[in-house]
Every structure is written in structure tokens, then in C-alpha cells.
Amino acid sequence: MSDQKPRGFAMLYPGYATLSLFGVEVNPWIIEPVWQNYSSMYREAITAKEAKTGMELSHHLTSSLYFAISALEAFLNRKMRKHLSATHEEKKIYDRLRKGKITDKLKNWPEELLGKPLTLRSGTMDTIGFFNDVRGDLTHPKTTGHHTYKTLEQVDADSVIDVVAEYIAQYHQACGDQFHYWLWGWNYLNAGTPLPTTPPTTATTPKSPPASPRCKPRKRGRAQRLLS
């Protein structure tokens, strides 16, 4: 039995189930970046629609944009990594994924990976570009901020979900694959066992694993537009 002390997530939250990857304890629900970011985007967009105040709305819309762009980049990076893995060493793969604008990846990588561009609705790429610009202005503020948040008010929460889901679904369509069920938004992150209010200062023996993530059913109308 190893006498190595827990570290990272396991040390902070010993009552929460963890998974060891390369000797590092991690939360088992965040090892799939595409699903995790898409699910978080979906949850933030839905929460934005339910917001009662302008402050809440701005917060959740901002979060939905962060997760939306992260989901798209994680999706494309994974596809490109698989494409390059047989012929390129890790450093070259890493450099390829690290460099370049996300908008250039979205426009150019599908044709490189699939041999043809994606069939998207007119305006979809412009909408994604707009969301990415707003996200960038919020992440790297260069003005007094009033204009940026005025622009944020133009973001429609449903559209954030629609364009990201459409892009991923159309990529799978071009491959001849079935897209993942979670594009419907039926499955997104659930807190399971609540984390301690204050992380303990010393590790203790894990007591029990958290509850499994539960499905969150949502309206299905959006699906009819994904592959139209």
C-alpha cells in the first residue's frame, strides 16, 4: 500500500470521489473536455434565461460564452490530434493545437480533416464569430467596459446553444457519424455530493462516492434545426 499523501482535488475534498491520471488526483467528471464545456455552456445559457436581475443575466451569459468557445475548440483540437497522431510527434501536435485563432480553426480545419467544408446555416459562422468577439472583449477588457456589456445584452442564450450544437452536429453529419446524445442538453453536470463549505486542512479517508450525474430533460424543439 502506498503511503503517498493525497494531493490536489483529493486533498481539498477527501469525501469526493476522484480518479488518478498520471499520478494526479482529478475530479472524474471533468476528464472529457468537450462534454464538460458543452454541458456547462448549456447550463449557463438556461440559467441566463431564468435570471431575475441584470447582474445575474450578465454573469450567466458571460459564462455561457466562455464555455461555448471552449467546447468548440476542445472538439476541434481532439479531432486534429487524432488526425496528426499517426504521423507527428507530441511536440508538433501540441504546437499545432496551441497556435492559431479559434475562428480560423472553425473555418479551415473541417476541410483539412474531412476534405470538405461543413454545411452550416447562413449566418452561423458570423454568429459564432460575434460570440467569440464578445468573449474576447470580456476576457481582455481594453475600454471602460460599458460598451462591452451593452454588446453582451445582444447575446441570445438560445442562440449560443444553437450554433455550438449545430457546428458539432454538422461535423458528425459530414463524417457519417451520429452526434452525441448530450447535444440535446439532456445530460449536464450535476453537483452530486455537495462539496464542503470550507476545504479541510488535512486529508481524511474518503467516505463515499458522489451520486452519479443525473439527466436533465429539456425541450426537444432545437434538435429539428441542428441538421436542417
Secondary structure by P-SEA (a helix, b strand, c coil): cccccccccccccccbbbbbccccccccccccaaaaaaaaaaaaaaaaaacccaaaaaaaaaaaaaaaaaaaaaaaaaaaaaaacccccaaaaaaaaacccaaaaaccccccccccccccccaaaaaaaaaaaaaaaaacccccaaaaaaaaaaccaaaaaaaaaaaaaaaaaaacccccccccccccccccccccccccccccccccccccbbbbbccccccccccc
